[in-house]
Amino acid sequence: MHAPKPGEAAAVDEVELARAREYSLLATLLMSSPDTEMLRRLAELRGDDSPLGLAHAALAKAAARTDAGITAREHFALFVGLGRGELMPYASHYLTGFLHGRPLANLRQTLRRIGIERVETQTEPEDHAAVLLEIMAGLAGGEIAAPPGTDREIFDDYIAPWMARFFSDLEKSASDFYAVVGTLGRTFMEIESQGFLLPNL
């Protein structure tokens, strides 16, 4: 997705940058399987005793014990498959049972209003989990210029109703690496849900 940037980059605090990095990481892992270099970097992640820190530590361990070939096969089975994958990471599917449903139409209308344009190289519809997470990364990191509160609107309307459930399904469906990705995603969705309940975030 693409939106015009402001003439001068707005200052983004460390919390927002951390949120942007988390969204970006999850988007990347859902859109394609990690290569050898990314797995090496993921294996260097450090955690702490917080729920998100523990999920990071678990992801580091999972990355260290796998390889790019294994994760590629796991990603294919989960999200692509022969005809379709085990999981359908689309808001329309989770909310209506059908692809390209009303949630996608509503999302496209919202993105047009905000000024976020679909890029020609994007093959997945906008309600794919990875695309939504990428949009949130751009909003949190200041790379997408949008009115204040836009990230809350996107989260409340197009992510909160289904994505934690999707990540929970990923935890249960995946065998190893992507099960840990599911845990990380579910944990982060819970943190974001709680954060957006706070005033003036």
C-alpha positions in Angstrom: 0.0 0.0 0.0 1.1 3.5 -0.6 0.1 7.0 0.7 1.8 10.3 0.1 4.4 11.3 2.8 4.4 14.7 4.4 7.0 17.2 3.3 8.9 16.8 6.5 9.0 13.5 8.3 7.1 13.8 11.6 8.9 12.7 14.8 7.8 9.3 15.9 8.4 8.2 19.4 10.0 4.9 20.4 6.8 3.2 21.4 5.3 4.0 17.9 8.5 2.8 16.2 8.4 -0.5 18.3 4.7 -0.9 17.2 5.6 -0.3 13.6 8.4 -2.9 13.8 6.1 -5.5 15.3 3.4 -4.9 12.7 6.0 -5.1 9.9 7.6 -8.3 11.2 4.2 -10.0 11.3 3.2 -8.7 7.9 6.5 -10.0 6.4 6.2 -13.5 8.0 2.6 -13.9 6.8 3.2 -12.6 3.2 6.2 -15.0 2.6 8.4 -17.5 4.4 11.6 -16.2 5.9 14.9 -16.8 4.0 18.1 -18.0 5.6 19.3 -14.5 6.5 16.0 -13.5 8.1 15.9 -16.7 10.1 19.5 -15.8 11.3 18.3 -12.4 12.4 15.2 -13.7 14.1 17.3 -16.2 16.0 19.1 -13.2 17.6 16.0 -11.8 19.0 16.0 -11.3 22.8 13.0 -11.4 25.0 12.1 -10.6 28.6 9.5 -11.7 31.1 6.6 -9.8 29.5 4.1 -11.7 27.3 5.5 -10.1 24.2 9.1 -10.7 25.3 8.4 -14.3 25.9 6.9 -14.6 22.4 10.0 -13.0 21.0 12.2 -15.5 22.8 10.1 -18.3 21.5 10.3 -17.0 18.0 14.1 -16.8 18.3 14.3 -20.4 19.4 12.0 -21.6 16.6 14.0 -19.7 14.0 17.3 -21.2 15.3 16.0 -24.8 15.0 14.5 -24.6 11.5 15.7 -23.7 8.1 14.4 -21.8 5.0 13.2 -25.0 3.3 11.1 -26.1 6.2 9.5 -22.8 6.7 8.8 -22.4 3.0 6.9 -25.7 3.0 5.0 -24.8 6.1 4.1 -21.4 4.7 2.9 -23.0 1.5 0.7 -25.6 3.3 -0.8 -23.0 5.6 -1.5 -20.1 3.2 -1.3 -21.4 -0.4 -1.8 -25.1 -0.8 -2.9 -27.0 -3.8 -6.0 -25.0 -4.5 -6.1 -23.3 -1.1 -4.2 -23.4 2.2 -5.2 -24.6 5.5 -6.0 -21.1 6.7 -7.6 -18.2 4.8 -6.0 -15.0 6.2 -8.7 -12.6 5.0 -11.1 -10.4 6.9 -13.9 -11.2 4.5 -13.5 -15.0 5.0 -13.4 -14.7 8.8 -16.3 -12.3 9.1 -18.6 -13.6 6.4 -17.3 -17.0 5.3 -16.7 -15.7 1.8 -13.8 -14.0 0.0 -14.1 -10.5 -1.4 -17.1 -9.8 0.8 -18.5 -6.7 2.3 -15.5 -6.2 4.8 -13.2 -5.8 1.8 -15.5 -3.4 0.0 -15.8 -1.3 3.2 -12.0 -1.4 3.7 -11.3 -0.2 0.2 -13.7 2.7 0.7 -12.0 3.7 3.9 -8.5 3.5 2.4 -9.6 5.6 -0.6 -10.9 8.2 1.9 -7.7 8.2 3.8 -5.6 8.4 0.6 -4.0 5.0 0.7 -3.6 3.6 -2.7 -3.1 0.0 -3.8 0.3 -0.6 -5.4 0.3 -2.5 -8.8 2.7 -5.2 -7.5 0.3 -6.2 -4.7 -1.4 -9.5 -5.5 -3.4 -10.0 -2.4 -6.6 -8.1 -1.6 -6.5 -5.4 1.0 -8.2 -7.4 3.6 -5.4 -10.0 3.7 -3.8 -10.0 7.2 -0.4 -9.2 5.9 -1.6 -6.1 4.0 -3.6 -4.8 6.9 -0.5 -5.3 9.2 1.6 -3.5 6.7 -0.8 -0.5 6.6 -0.7 -0.4 10.4 3.1 -0.5 10.4 3.1 2.5 8.0 0.6 4.4 10.2 2.5 3.7 13.4 5.9 4.5 11.9 4.8 7.7 10.3 5.5 6.4 6.7 1.8 6.8 5.8 0.5 10.3 6.2 -3.0 10.2 7.7 -5.2 12.1 10.1 -4.7 11.4 13.8 -6.6 8.4 15.0 -6.5 6.6 11.7 -4.6 3.7 13.1 -7.3 3.3 15.8 -10.0 3.4 13.1 -8.3 0.7 11.0 -7.6 -1.5 14.0 -11.1 -1.2 15.5 -13.0 -1.7 12.2 -10.8 -4.1 10.2 -8.4 -5.9 12.5 -9.9 -6.3 16.0 -13.1 -8.2 14.9 -11.1 -11.1 13.5 -7.3 -11.1 13.5 -6.6 -12.4 17.0 -8.8 -15.3 16.1 -6.8 -15.9 13.0 -3.5 -15.9 14.9 -5.1 -18.3 17.4 -6.0 -20.6 14.6 -2.5 -20.3 13.3 -1.1 -21.4 16.7 -3.3 -24.5 16.5 -2.8 -25.3 12.8 0.9 -24.8 12.3 3.4 -27.4 13.4 6.4 -25.5 14.5 7.8 -22.1 13.4 4.4 -20.7 12.3 2.7 -21.8 15.5 5.1 -19.5 17.3 4.3 -16.8 14.8 0.7 -17.3 15.7 1.5 -16.9 19.4 3.4 -13.7 18.7 0.6 -12.3 16.6 -2.1 -13.2 19.1 -0.1 -11.7 21.9 0.5 -8.5 20.0 -3.1 -8.2 19.0 -4.1 -8.5 22.7 -1.7 -5.8 23.6 -2.9 -3.5 20.9 -6.5 -4.0 21.8 -5.7 -3.0 25.4 -3.6 -0.1 24.2 -6.4 1.4 22.1 -8.7 1.3 25.0 -6.5 3.9 26.7 -7.4 7.6 26.0 -5.2 9.8 23.8 -3.0 6.9 22.5 
